[in-house]
Amino acid sequence: MIDNFKEIHPNFKLNGVHFDRKDLYTVAYSFIKEGENYEEQIGNFLIDWLNDDYDTIKIRTSGSTGEPKTFFVEKQKMVNSALATGKYFKVQENTTALMCLPADYIAGRMMLVRAMILGWNLDLVQPKSNPIDEVFKTYDFCAMTPFQMDNSLGRLHLIKKLIVGGGAVSENLIALVQGIPTKVYEVYGMTETISHVAARKLNPKHEQSEMRPFKALPNITFSQDERNCLVIKAPKIVDEEELVTNDIVDLLTYKKFYWKGRIDNVINSGGVKIYPEVVEKKLQKTITHRFFIAGIPDDALGEKVVLFVEAPDDRKFLSNLKYAINKIKDFEKYEKPKKVYLIEKFEETDSGKIHRNKTLEKLMG
């Protein structure tokens, strides 16, 4: 492995070909001039990475938990993140890896950095909903979104280790990966932590069918603030001494936690705090469409729980859905949705995630 951003591992290959820094710059330039859109994104990032005049890279967030923003991160911290991933997942030099995420965001960019630093043989494919539909070889490692994994279930056996991030993995999807040979991990992180800082294995489940907690990557520890939100200490990756998040967790140890939801989304209904993500988990086996839970003002309760489903306005569908929800027995007080809205199309971020706030604003006027 290499531990300096100004070097490239001698075993690094891109699409099966060895490249040193000079040759990689030429490839990046050709991607920009002649490549498809996803290759142009890769080329732009590589040009910036190979520019020794700057030791930082501009990164932008997807905007799924707030307004999109851009900031600069140190290239060396991206190297440190890559080294942590290599150690945690045991994917060192000569790992064969597939990149199917856009290089406009941190997850895709880190696949490139890991390959250059750890000495991977990295193949590139177009980022799309079913990225491995035309792949006919096996890979040691790959990163996907939950949506991509859901659309690739029939071919996941081609991937030995898969990390999934960029959104919560549904209970239905977790159930579908229990019998496959691929080792599937859900990762926790954000742009500010330069990709993931924790992971949990999704398959196979423990015998008691209890999900594993998230476990910290090397050189990372956790604590909680007075809101019960996660505080991350990652001196080799994060500039701040402690990064305070808005993610509510059950902290088990300084290395392990269960994620409950975003404090931004908490609904106060009749004096009871309700976590939308917890309610959504209870609805996942009932609803096959995209959906989310949110709170809207209510004269009696302050806020009431409302369900938004991405589906055409259909009375029969709505009636059947309400009937199915009424049969769910494990709702806590005030958790059961008081109203259901069918929305033809949710508002989305640039990276395709549901934008809850914009969807609510559009519906509520």
C-alpha positions, 0 to 999 in steps of 0.5 A, spaced: 500 500 500 501 507 499 500 512 504 502 518 500 497 522 495 503 524 491 504 516 489 500 511 485 501 504 487 505 500 482 500 494 482 494 499 480 490 498 474 484 501 471 480 497 466 486 492 466 491 496 464 497 499 469 498 506 469 503 511 472 501 518 474 504 521 467 500 516 463 494 516 468 493 524 467 493 522 459 487 517 460 484 522 465 484 528 459 482 523 454 476 521 458 474 529 459 475 530 451 472 523 448 469 519 454 461 519 456 458 523 462 461 518 467 468 518 464 468 525 464 466 526 471 472 521 473 477 524 468 475 531 472 477 528 479 483 525 476 486 531 473 485 534 480 488 529 484 494 528 480 495 536 480 501 537 485 500 544 486 494 543 491 493 538 497 486 539 497 480 537 493 473 540 492 467 535 494 460 537 494 454 533 498 448 530 495 443 535 499 439 529 502 439 532 509 440 539 508 442 544 502 447 541 498 454 544 500 461 544 497 468 544 501 475 542 501 478 536 504 485 534 504 487 529 499 491 525 505 485 524 509 482 521 503 488 516 503 487 515 510 480 513 509 482 508 503 487 505 508 482 504 513 477 501 508 483 496 506 484 494 513 477 493 515 474 489 509 481 486 508 481 488 501 489 490 499 493 490 493 491 486 487 484 486 489 479 486 483 474 492 484 468 494 480 466 502 480 459 503 478 458 510 482 458 517 479 465 520 481 461 527 482 460 525 489 465 522 495 463 515 494 465 514 487 471 518 488 473 514 494 473 508 489 478 511 485 483 513 491 482 506 494 484 503 487 490 508 486 493 507 494 491 500 495 493 497 488 487 495 486 485 492 479 479 497 478 474 496 472 469 502 470 462 501 468 456 506 467 453 508 474 446 506 473 440 502 476 443 495 474 450 496 473 452 489 473 447 487 468 452 486 463 458 484 467 461 477 466 466 476 471 467 476 478 470 481 483 473 482 490 469 488 492 464 493 489 460 499 492 453 500 491 447 504 493 441 500 496 437 501 489 443 499 485 443 492 489 436 491 489 436 491 481 442 487 481 440 481 486 440 476 480 447 477 479 450 479 486 454 472 486 459 476 481 461 480 487 465 477 493 464 483 498 459 489 497 458 495 501 452 499 500 451 506 502 447 512 500 441 511 504 438 506 509 437 498 507 430 496 507 428 490 511 425 487 505 432 488 501 436 485 507 431 479 507 433 478 500 441 477 501 440 472 506 442 466 502 447 469 497 454 468 497 456 475 497 458 478 503 454 484 504 455 490 508 451 496 510 456 502 511 455 509 515 458 515 513 457 522 510 461 527 505 464 530 511 467 523 514 470 522 507 465 516 506 464 511 511 466 510 518 462 504 520 459 498 517 455 492 519 454 485 516 447 484 513 448 477 511 447 472 514 443 474 520 444 472 527 440 466 529 436 470 533 435 474 527 437 480 530 441 485 526 448 487 528 450 494 530 455 498 526 462 497 528 467 503 527 473 502 522 480 503 524 482 509 528 475 511 529 471 512 536 464 514 538 460 518 543 454 521 544 452 528 545 446 531 550 441 530 544 443 522 544 446 524 537 452 521 534 459 524 535 465 522 531 472 522 533 476 520 527 483 524 527 486 522 521 480 523 517 476 529 520 479 536 521 474 537 527 477 534 534 469 531 534 464 531 529 457 532 532 452 529 527 444 529 527 444 522 527 440 519 533 443 512 536 443 507 541 451 507 543 453 500 545 460 502 546 465 507 543 466 502 537 459 500 536 452 503 535 445 502 533 442 508 528 435 510 530 434 516 525 435 523 524 434 528 529 431 533 524 426 528 522 423 527 529 416 528 530 413 531 537 406 528 537 402 529 543 408 530 547 411 523 544 417 523 540 417 519 534 422 517 529 420 517 522 425 512 520 423 507 526 416 507 523 418 506 516 422 500 518 415 497 521 412 499 514 417 496 509 414 489 509 407 492 507 409 497 502 413 496 496 413 503 493 418 508 495 415 512 501 417 516 507 414 518 514 413 525 516 410 530 521 405 535 519 402 540 524 396 538 528 391 542 532 390 537 538 397 533 537 402 539 535 404 534 530 401 528 527 404 522 523 403 522 515 405 517 510 407 519 503 407 514 498 410 515 491 404 512 487 399 514 482 392 517 485 388 511 485 382 510 490 383 502 490 390 502 491 389 507 497 384 503 500 388 497 500 394 500 503 390 503 509 387 496 510 394 493 510 397 499 515 391 497 520 393 490 520 400 492 523 400 490 530 407 493 533 406 501 532 407 504 538 403 510 541 401 515 535 406 512 530 400 509 526 400 514 520 394 519 521 393 520 514 396 517 507 398 522 501 399 518 494 404 523 490 406 521 483 413 523 483 417 525 489 422 531 489 429 528 489 437 530 490 442 530 484 444 523 486 437 520 486 435 520 493 428 522 496 428 530 498 423 530 504 423 537 505 422 539 498 417 534 497 413 536 503 414 544 501 411 542 494 405 538 497 403 543 502 404 549 498 
